[in-house]
Amino acid sequence: MSCTGAPNTEKLEFYIIQTAKGDREAFSDLYRATYKSVYGFILSITKDTHVAQDILHDVYLKVFKHASSYEMRSKPLAWIYTIARNLSLMKMREGKRSYENVVSFHNEFSSEDTAQALDRIVLETAINSLSSEDAAIVMLHAVAGFKHRQIALIMNLSLPAVLSRYSRALKKLKSIIGKVE
């Protein structure tokens, strides 16, 4: 997957079709082409690295199991994101975001350099201040490298809405990070 945008739709459709036929190599290719952006999307919803990793695993199990139900007229990445969003929201509804998440978040950074850990905590706090949709837009653009037009398609939003929300989210992030520095 290139850093400049979404993977090629035709390739992804080919991988899904081959996966539906039981081709594990095609499934592996599909995973490699999409997992980073899917993980970033899930993380923007859950705001928890361990939960996001668990959901990512579940997403690809579901993709493998239901590849035969993929409809060629739809967009393959949007189909995967829909699965990711639904699983993320189900997990959030379970109410698993509790004290143990704070402990696991702390433990994750305990082995890192203190300054680096503080930077990551500030960034995570700033991202958590955004709505889940705004965080998803920022993560999809800034981390996964999707273009705003692609994000609009993935999230079923108009391009002006994505541009506006991205701009407001960046201003909010800059404001929060500026207060910490």
C-alpha positions as CSV (number, residue, x, y, z in Angstrom):
1,M,0.0,0.0,0.0
2,S,1.4,3.4,-0.9
3,C,1.5,6.2,1.6
4,T,-0.3,8.5,-0.9
5,G,-3.8,6.9,-0.8
6,A,-6.0,3.9,-0.8
7,P,-4.9,0.6,-2.4
8,N,-6.0,-0.1,-5.9
9,T,-9.7,-1.0,-5.9
10,E,-9.4,-3.7,-8.6
11,K,-6.6,-5.4,-6.8
12,L,-8.6,-5.4,-3.5
13,E,-11.6,-6.8,-5.3
14,F,-9.4,-9.5,-6.9
15,Y,-8.0,-10.4,-3.4
16,I,-11.5,-10.6,-1.9
17,I,-12.8,-12.8,-4.8
18,Q,-9.8,-15.1,-4.5
19,T,-10.2,-15.2,-0.7
20,A,-13.8,-16.3,-1.2
21,K,-12.4,-19.2,-3.2
22,G,-10.2,-20.1,-0.2
23,D,-7.0,-18.6,-1.5
24,R,-4.9,-17.8,1.6
25,E,-2.2,-16.0,-0.4
26,A,-4.8,-13.6,-1.7
27,F,-6.1,-13.1,1.8
28,S,-2.6,-12.4,3.0
29,D,-2.2,-9.8,0.2
30,L,-5.5,-8.2,1.1
31,Y,-4.4,-8.0,4.8
32,R,-1.0,-6.5,3.9
33,A,-2.6,-3.9,1.6
34,T,-5.2,-2.7,4.1
35,Y,-4.3,-3.5,7.7
36,K,-2.5,-0.2,8.5
37,S,-5.4,2.0,7.5
38,V,-8.0,-0.3,9.0
39,Y,-6.1,-0.3,12.3
40,G,-5.9,3.5,12.3
41,F,-9.6,3.7,11.6
42,I,-10.4,1.3,14.5
43,L,-8.0,3.1,16.8
44,S,-9.8,6.4,16.0
45,I,-13.0,4.8,17.3
46,T,-11.8,2.8,20.3
47,K,-8.9,5.1,21.3
48,D,-7.3,2.0,22.9
49,T,-4.4,0.2,21.2
50,H,-5.0,-3.2,22.7
51,V,-8.7,-3.1,21.9
52,A,-8.0,-1.9,18.4
53,Q,-5.6,-4.8,17.9
54,D,-8.2,-7.3,19.0
55,I,-10.8,-5.8,16.8
56,L,-8.4,-5.7,13.8
57,H,-8.0,-9.5,14.3
58,D,-11.7,-9.9,14.4
59,V,-12.2,-7.8,11.3
60,Y,-10.0,-9.9,9.2
61,L,-11.5,-13.1,10.5
62,K,-14.9,-11.8,9.4
63,V,-13.5,-10.7,6.1
64,F,-12.1,-14.1,5.5
65,K,-15.3,-15.8,6.6
66,H,-17.7,-13.5,4.6
67,A,-15.6,-12.8,1.5
68,S,-18.2,-14.6,-0.6
69,S,-20.8,-12.1,0.4
70,Y,-18.9,-9.2,-0.9
71,E,-20.8,-7.5,-3.8
72,M,-18.6,-6.4,-6.7
73,R,-20.5,-3.1,-7.1
74,S,-19.5,-1.9,-3.7
75,K,-16.1,-0.5,-2.8
76,P,-13.8,-3.1,-1.2
77,L,-12.2,-0.8,1.4
78,A,-15.5,0.7,2.4
79,W,-16.8,-2.9,2.9
80,I,-13.9,-3.6,5.2
81,Y,-14.3,-0.3,7.0
82,T,-18.0,-1.1,7.6
83,I,-17.1,-4.3,9.2
84,A,-14.4,-2.5,11.3
85,R,-16.8,0.2,12.3
86,N,-19.6,-2.3,13.3
87,L,-17.2,-4.4,15.4
88,S,-15.7,-1.4,17.0
89,L,-19.1,0.0,18.0
90,M,-20.2,-3.3,19.3
91,K,-17.1,-3.5,21.5
92,M,-17.6,0.0,22.7
93,R,-21.2,-0.8,23.7
94,E,-20.0,-3.7,25.7
95,G,-18.6,-1.1,28.1
96,K,-15.1,-2.5,28.2
97,R,-13.5,0.9,28.4
98,S,-12.7,0.9,32.1
99,Y,-9.9,1.0,34.6
100,E,-8.1,-1.9,32.9
101,N,-7.7,0.2,29.8
102,V,-5.9,2.9,31.7
103,V,-3.6,0.3,33.3
104,S,-2.8,-1.3,29.9
105,F,-2.2,2.1,28.4
106,H,0.3,2.9,31.2
107,N,2.0,-0.5,31.0
108,E,2.5,-0.1,27.2
109,F,4.6,3.0,27.8
110,S,6.5,1.9,30.9
111,S,9.4,0.6,28.9
112,E,9.7,3.6,26.6
113,D,11.8,6.6,27.1
114,T,9.9,9.0,29.4
115,A,9.9,11.9,27.0
116,Q,8.7,9.7,24.2
117,A,6.0,8.3,26.4
118,L,4.8,11.7,27.4
119,D,4.6,12.8,23.8
120,R,2.5,9.8,23.0
121,I,0.2,10.5,26.0
122,V,-0.2,14.1,24.9
123,L,-1.0,13.0,21.4
124,E,-3.5,10.3,22.5
125,T,-5.2,12.8,24.9
126,A,-5.5,15.3,22.0
127,I,-7.0,12.7,19.7
128,N,-9.4,11.5,22.4
129,S,-10.7,15.1,22.6
130,L,-12.1,14.8,19.1
131,S,-15.4,13.1,18.2
132,S,-14.9,9.6,16.9
133,E,-15.8,10.7,13.3
134,D,-13.4,13.6,13.4
135,A,-10.6,11.4,14.9
136,A,-11.3,8.9,12.1
137,I,-11.0,11.6,9.4
138,V,-7.7,12.8,10.9
139,M,-6.3,9.3,11.2
140,L,-7.4,8.3,7.7
141,H,-5.7,11.4,6.2
142,A,-2.7,12.0,8.4
143,V,-1.8,8.4,9.3
144,A,-3.2,6.2,6.6
145,G,-2.6,8.7,3.8
146,F,-6.1,8.7,2.3
147,K,-7.1,11.7,0.2
148,H,-10.1,13.7,1.5
149,R,-12.2,12.6,-1.4
150,Q,-11.5,8.9,-0.5
151,I,-12.4,9.6,3.1
152,A,-15.7,11.1,2.0
153,L,-16.5,7.9,0.1
154,I,-15.5,5.6,3.0
155,M,-17.4,7.6,5.6
156,N,-20.5,8.5,3.5
157,L,-19.9,12.2,4.0
158,S,-19.7,15.0,1.5
159,L,-16.3,16.3,0.5
160,P,-17.0,19.8,2.0
161,A,-18.0,18.1,5.3
162,V,-14.8,16.1,5.4
163,L,-12.6,19.2,4.6
164,S,-14.4,21.3,7.2
165,R,-14.2,18.6,9.9
166,Y,-10.6,17.9,9.2
167,S,-9.7,21.6,9.4
168,R,-11.6,22.1,12.7
169,A,-10.0,18.9,14.1
170,L,-6.5,20.1,13.3
171,K,-7.2,23.5,14.9
172,K,-8.5,21.7,18.0
173,L,-5.4,19.4,18.1
174,K,-3.0,22.3,17.7
175,S,-4.8,24.2,20.5
176,I,-4.6,21.3,22.9
177,I,-1.0,20.4,22.1
178,G,0.0,24.1,22.2
179,K,-1.4,24.3,25.8
180,V,0.8,21.4,26.9
181,E,4.0,22.7,25.4
